[in-house]
Amino acid sequence: MTTIEIEYCVPCGMLNRAQDVQEAILRQYGDAVDRVSLVTGDDGIFVVRADDTVVFDKTEDDYDVDAIVRELRAHVGKN
């Protein structure tokens, strides 16, 4: 099953965004993923990875919870 990791910047106060993404992922794919982890970081990071593949990076993409969930569709259930 797929492992999803959400790395977020603690000093920037991105915990709420990380939790929103985590909740949306679990609502959509809860029974098809092995784990959705919140990983603390710094330096403004907000990255979502599926099995070590970056599917969202705030430095390259606009923050949109629904778009992140859609991007994950291609990765969920591949293992």
QUIVENFEN-V483265 format. One record per pair of residues at least 24 apart in sequence whose ideal C-beta (glycine too) atoms are under 10 Angstrom apart, sorted by the first residue. I is the first residue (numbers start at 1). J is the second residue. If there is no record, write none. Layout:
{{I & J} {I & J}}
This chain:
{{1 & 29} {1 & 31} {1 & 32} {1 & 33} {1 & 34} {1 & 35} {1 & 51} {1 & 76} {1 & 77} {1 & 78} {1 & 79} {2 & 29} {2 & 32} {2 & 33} {2 & 34} {2 & 35} {2 & 36} {2 & 50} {2 & 51} {2 & 53} {2 & 72} {2 & 75} {2 & 76} {2 & 77} {2 & 78} {2 & 79} {3 & 33} {3 & 34} {3 & 35} {3 & 36} {3 & 37} {3 & 49} {3 & 50} {3 & 51} {3 & 52} {3 & 75} {3 & 79} {4 & 29} {4 & 33} {4 & 34} {4 & 35} {4 & 36} {4 & 37} {4 & 48} {4 & 49} {4 & 50} {4 & 51} {4 & 55} {4 & 68} {4 & 72} {4 & 75} {4 & 76} {5 & 35} {5 & 36} {5 & 37} {5 & 38} {5 & 39} {5 & 47} {5 & 48} {5 & 49} {5 & 50} {5 & 51} {5 & 52} {5 & 54} {6 & 36} {6 & 37} {6 & 38} {6 & 39} {6 & 41} {6 & 46} {6 & 47} {6 & 48} {6 & 49} {6 & 56} {6 & 68} {7 & 37} {7 & 38} {7 & 39} {7 & 40} {7 & 41} {7 & 42} {7 & 45} {7 & 46} {7 & 47} {7 & 48} {7 & 49} {7 & 54} {7 & 57} {8 & 38} {8 & 39} {8 & 40} {8 & 41} {8 & 42} {8 & 44} {8 & 45} {8 & 46} {8 & 47} {8 & 48} {8 & 58} {9 & 40} {9 & 41} {9 & 42} {9 & 43} {9 & 44} {9 & 45} {9 & 46} {9 & 47} {9 & 58} {10 & 40} {10 & 41} {10 & 42} {10 & 45} {11 & 40} {11 & 41} {11 & 42} {11 & 43} {11 & 44} {12 & 41} {12 & 42} {12 & 43} {12 & 44} {12 & 45} {12 & 46} {12 & 58} {14 & 40} {14 & 41} {14 & 44} {14 & 45} {14 & 46} {14 & 58} {14 & 63} {15 & 40} {17 & 46} {17 & 58} {17 & 63} {17 & 65} {18 & 46} {18 & 48} {20 & 63} {20 & 65} {20 & 68} {21 & 46} {21 & 48} {21 & 56} {21 & 63} {21 & 64} {21 & 65} {21 & 68} {21 & 69} {21 & 72} {22 & 48} {22 & 65} {23 & 65} {24 & 65} {24 & 66} {24 & 68} {24 & 69} {24 & 72} {25 & 50} {25 & 65} {25 & 68} {25 & 69} {25 & 72} {25 & 76} {27 & 69} {28 & 66} {28 & 69} {28 & 70} {28 & 72} {28 & 73} {28 & 76} {29 & 69} {29 & 72} {29 & 73} {29 & 75} {29 & 76} {29 & 77} {31 & 77} {32 & 72} {32 & 73} {32 & 76} {32 & 77} {33 & 72} {33 & 75} {33 & 76} {33 & 77} {33 & 79} {34 & 79} {36 & 72} {48 & 72} {49 & 75} {50 & 74} {50 & 75} {50 & 76} {50 & 78} {51 & 75} {51 & 76} {51 & 78} {51 & 79}}
